[in-house]
Amino acid sequence: MRQNISGGSPFEPKIGFSRAVRAWNTVHIAGTGPVGAENEDVEGQTRRIFAIVGEALSKAGASFHDVVRTRIYLTHAEDWEVVGRVHWEFFGVIRPAATMVVVAALLNPAWRIEMEMDAVVDSPSDQDSGFIPSPPM
């Protein structure tokens, strides 16, 4: 009934979290920073986050088409349009509920953005994802 998905972040074992957790047909993606793209502009950082999240969704048997909610945290308000354009590339048709807020700082001072996502898989493809549900109690 629960599948923890690692993204390989060095923070996962230190803090005690998973990149994603799938419970039944719901996938929750943890706050994801642009690991490995710290020296890129906000567009590059945003695209890196989408790459990391895409891999986690795939491991959970989901895709961007299943995303129903995004949360975007920016450290610079002026980045909203660039980030919004990249978000639109992935979600222009899907249009999940979305929140974009400006925060004082993120864990890594070089990060200008962090994102969270939630997805709902319409029909569980448990065999494809390696996810084996437990029967309800």
C-alpha positions as CSV (number, residue, x, y, z in Angstrom):
1,M,0.0,0.0,0.0
2,R,3.0,2.3,0.3
3,Q,6.1,2.6,-2.0
4,N,9.0,4.9,-1.0
5,I,11.0,6.1,-4.0
6,S,14.5,7.5,-3.6
7,G,15.8,10.2,-5.8
8,G,19.4,9.7,-4.7
9,S,19.6,13.0,-2.8
10,P,22.3,13.0,-0.1
11,F,19.7,14.7,2.1
12,E,17.3,11.7,2.1
13,P,19.0,9.6,4.7
14,K,20.2,12.6,6.7
15,I,16.7,14.1,7.1
16,G,14.7,10.9,6.7
17,F,12.5,11.5,3.6
18,S,11.8,10.0,0.2
19,R,11.8,11.8,-3.2
20,A,8.3,10.4,-3.7
21,V,5.8,8.3,-1.9
22,R,3.1,6.3,-3.6
23,A,0.2,5.3,-1.5
24,W,-2.4,3.4,-3.5
25,N,-3.1,5.6,-6.5
26,T,-1.7,8.8,-5.1
27,V,1.9,10.0,-5.6
28,H,3.4,12.7,-3.4
29,I,6.7,14.3,-4.7
30,A,8.7,15.9,-2.0
31,G,10.1,19.4,-2.2
32,T,12.6,19.1,-5.1
33,G,15.5,21.5,-5.7
34,P,17.6,21.8,-8.8
35,V,20.3,19.4,-7.6
36,G,23.2,19.5,-10.0
37,A,22.1,22.7,-11.6
38,E,23.0,25.2,-8.9
39,N,25.1,27.3,-11.3
40,E,22.4,27.6,-13.9
41,D,19.8,30.4,-14.4
42,V,16.3,29.9,-13.0
43,E,15.1,28.3,-16.3
44,G,17.8,25.7,-16.2
45,Q,17.1,25.1,-12.5
46,T,13.4,24.6,-13.3
47,R,14.1,22.2,-16.1
48,R,16.4,20.2,-13.8
49,I,13.6,19.9,-11.2
50,F,11.2,18.7,-13.9
51,A,13.8,16.0,-14.9
52,I,14.2,14.8,-11.3
53,V,10.4,14.8,-10.7
54,G,9.8,13.1,-14.1
55,E,12.1,10.2,-13.0
56,A,10.4,9.9,-9.6
57,L,6.9,9.9,-11.2
58,S,8.0,7.2,-13.7
59,K,9.3,5.0,-10.8
60,A,5.9,5.4,-9.2
61,G,4.1,4.3,-12.3
62,A,2.9,7.9,-13.0
63,S,3.6,10.7,-15.4
64,F,3.2,14.5,-15.6
65,H,-0.3,13.8,-17.0
66,D,-1.3,12.4,-13.6
67,V,-0.2,15.6,-11.7
68,V,-3.1,17.3,-10.0
69,R,-1.2,19.8,-7.8
70,T,2.1,21.8,-8.0
71,R,3.7,24.0,-5.4
72,I,6.5,26.4,-6.5
73,Y,8.7,28.2,-4.1
74,L,10.8,31.1,-5.5
75,T,13.5,33.1,-3.8
76,H,13.2,35.9,-6.4
77,A,9.7,37.2,-7.3
78,E,10.9,38.4,-10.7
79,D,11.5,34.7,-11.7
80,W,7.8,33.9,-11.8
81,E,7.3,34.5,-15.6
82,V,10.3,32.3,-16.6
83,V,9.2,29.5,-14.2
84,G,5.6,29.9,-15.4
85,R,6.6,29.4,-19.0
86,V,8.4,26.1,-18.2
87,H,5.5,25.0,-16.0
88,W,3.2,25.7,-18.9
89,E,5.3,23.5,-21.2
90,F,4.6,20.6,-19.0
91,F,1.1,21.5,-17.8
92,G,-0.5,23.9,-20.3
93,V,-3.1,21.3,-21.2
94,I,-3.3,19.4,-17.9
95,R,-3.6,22.5,-15.8
96,P,-3.1,21.2,-12.2
97,A,-4.0,23.3,-9.2
98,A,-0.9,25.4,-8.6
99,T,0.6,27.6,-6.0
100,M,3.6,29.9,-6.5
101,V,5.0,31.7,-3.5
102,V,8.2,33.8,-2.7
103,V,10.2,32.6,0.2
104,A,13.3,34.2,1.9
105,A,15.6,31.3,1.2
106,L,15.9,27.6,0.3
107,L,18.1,24.9,1.8
108,N,20.9,25.6,-0.8
109,P,21.5,29.3,-1.1
110,A,22.2,28.9,-4.9
111,W,18.7,27.5,-5.5
112,R,16.2,30.0,-6.9
113,I,13.4,27.5,-7.0
114,E,12.0,24.4,-5.3
115,M,8.9,22.5,-6.3
116,E,6.5,19.9,-4.9
117,M,3.9,17.9,-6.8
118,D,1.0,15.5,-6.2
119,A,-0.3,13.0,-8.7
120,V,-3.3,10.7,-8.9
121,V,-3.0,7.7,-11.1
122,D,-6.5,6.9,-12.6
123,S,-6.0,3.2,-12.9
124,P,-3.2,1.7,-10.9
125,S,-0.7,0.0,-13.2
126,D,0.8,-1.8,-10.3
127,Q,2.5,-4.5,-12.3
128,D,4.3,-2.0,-14.4
129,S,5.6,0.1,-11.5
130,G,6.6,-2.7,-9.2
131,F,4.1,-1.4,-6.7
132,I,2.3,-4.1,-4.8
133,P,-0.7,-2.9,-2.8
134,S,-1.8,-4.5,0.4
135,P,-5.4,-5.4,0.8
136,P,-7.5,-3.0,2.8
137,M,-7.9,-3.9,6.4
